[in-house]
Amino acid sequence: MNVWSIILQGIVRQLRNLMKRRRYNMCMIG
């Protein structure tokens, strides 16, 4: 396992969580 691959996976997970939160917020506002 490369260190960069692990870091990229962590960033992708954070981005996905942010997108999910934004979607839920939009649904709640809508």
CORTA-V71255 format. One record per backbone hydrogen bond with DSSP energy under -0.5 kcal/mol. NH is the residue of the N-H (numbers start at 0). CO is the residue of the C=O. E is the energy in kcal/mol with one decimal. If there is no record, write none. Layout:
# CORTA-V71255
{{NH & CO & E} {NH & CO & E}}
This chain:
# CORTA-V71255
{{5 & 1 & -1.7} {6 & 2 & -2.4} {7 & 3 & -3.0} {8 & 4 & -2.4} {9 & 5 & -2.1} {10 & 6 & -2.3} {11 & 7 & -2.7} {12 & 8 & -2.3} {13 & 9 & -2.2} {14 & 10 & -2.7} {15 & 11 & -2.7} {16 & 12 & -2.4} {17 & 13 & -2.4} {18 & 14 & -2.5} {19 & 15 & -2.5} {20 & 16 & -2.6} {21 & 17 & -2.6} {22 & 18 & -2.5} {23 & 19 & -2.6} {24 & 20 & -2.7} {25 & 21 & -2.8} {26 & 22 & -2.5} {27 & 23 & -2.6} {28 & 24 & -2.8} {29 & 25 & -3.3}}
